[in-house]
Amino acid sequence: MALLPINRQLPTSLERDQRIAVVDLGTNVFGLVVGTLDADGVPQWFHRADIEVGLAKDGFGNLSPATLQRAEAALQKHTNDAIDHGATDLFGYGTSALRQWPNAESWLQDCSLRLSNQEHRARRIPCELCTISGEKEAETIRYGLQACGLLDQGPVLINDIGGGSVECVLCWKDSVFLAVSLPLGMRKLLKDFPVHINPNAGPTHPQNPYLRAFEECYASLRAVFESELGAALLAHRPLHIVGTAGPYETLARWAQAYQPESKQITRSLCQAFGQAATQTLPLPHPSLHPLSTDAIVHASALMLALCDTAQGIPIVVTDLSLREGALLTHFHHPKRPA
């Protein structure tokens, strides 16, 4: 159940071996990648790092001074790491939480200037930060997978699960049949389908709060996915779902530990993952600790709902996502994807 490999050679518009850094300014996590194209045009990744920031802790559309301080500290750390790994430029793209905040662009512009003009000249590289639309986010993720040769075998459904939004792209090579960004991120699902634990309920209480939240979340997501994706899925019939990073990596690790002999993530494995999250899987299974139980409940409901909407097709996982797609876009199409 290995991650999808990178194996595509490509032309480049920037100097070969020039390293650049990209930061995905996500709703929960700021993720960094430093990479380049080698002499043959093959992508090379030198460094990845994630810092939990929690932009949505204040609620969407409003970011507090404490939140902004955490965000800038994370960007400072990523900038220093990028310099340490030889990057000559840094680009950052704000997603759901930032694009819903009215002051995002002005704050990002000010932050860019501060990062680009640090007191110590040896710690300076040009930094450009901006927000990116949900549609452009979906296209950038798709481009990165296409550029790495992961969309060549037939139609696939790409799914990226974030804290604020979920991107779905139905495509084959450079043909895009459907691309949507849905406000169904983990923060929204946790709010809409909370896990209510009654501390006064005895061990014989009939209602499992995790299972109830899972079932309600699953039913709601099935309806949304059927409405948004159903017709396109019937028309183009993808071979599999490509899950990008985040919860899909957790699913892949758990599935490999649960059934090491399995070569792909089937619908039954996805269902078992949901049962493990809701404490209803009857068989012995690997622990989900130290992951947030609530988040795994909702993420597993989303992944199973999408799998069922797509007629139970298998899931494959890649560690490539927005940041890698944006980095490759900068090499092949300078001044994009902003």
Secondary structure as UniProt FT lines:
FT   TURN            16..17
FT   STRAND          20..25
FT   STRAND          29..37
FT   TURN            39..40
FT   STRAND          43..52
FT   HELIX           55..58
FT   TURN            60..61
FT   HELIX           65..84
FT   TURN            85..86
FT   STRAND          90..94
FT   HELIX           96..99
FT   TURN            102..103
FT   HELIX           104..116
FT   HELIX           121..123
FT   STRAND          127..131
FT   HELIX           134..147
FT   TURN            148..151
FT   STRAND          156..161
FT   STRAND          166..172
FT   TURN            173..174
FT   STRAND          175..182
FT   HELIX           186..192
FT   TURN            199..200
FT   TURN            203..204
FT   HELIX           209..236
FT   STRAND          240..244
FT   HELIX           247..258
FT   TURN            260..261
FT   HELIX           267..277
FT   TURN            278..279
FT   TURN            289..290
FT   HELIX           293..309
FT   TURN            310..312
FT   STRAND          315..318
FT   HELIX           322..332
FT   TURN            334..335
//
